[in-house]
Amino acid sequence: MTEHFTGHNKARLEASPNRFFLAFAILALSIAFLMSVALAGTTAFRKEWQYASDAKI
C-alpha cells in the first residue's frame, strides 16, 4: 500500500517540471504576443499622427 503512494508521489514530482515549463512557455509567449501587439499599435499610431501633421502643413 505504501509503495503505491510512494510511486504516485514520485511520478507526480517527476511530472511537475513539465507542467511548470508549459506554464512558463505559455506565459512567455503571451507576453511576447502582447508586446508585439503594443509595438504594432504604437507604430500605426505614430504613422497616423505623422500623416495628420503633414496634412495640416
C-alpha positions, 0 to 999 in steps of 0.5 A, spaced: 500 500 500 505 504 501 509 503 495 503 505 491 503 512 494 510 512 494 510 511 486 504 516 485 508 521 489 514 520 485 511 520 478 507 526 480 514 530 482 517 527 476 511 530 472 511 537 475 517 540 471 513 539 465 507 542 467 511 548 470 515 549 463 508 549 459 506 554 464 512 558 463 512 557 455 505 559 455 506 565 459 512 567 455 509 567 449 503 571 451 507 576 453 511 576 447 504 576 443 502 582 447 508 586 446 508 585 439 501 587 439 503 594 443 509 595 438 504 594 432 499 599 435 504 604 437 507 604 430 500 605 426 499 610 431 505 614 430 504 613 422 497 616 423 499 622 427 505 623 422 500 623 416 495 628 420 501 633 421 503 633 414 496 634 412 495 640 416 502 643 413 
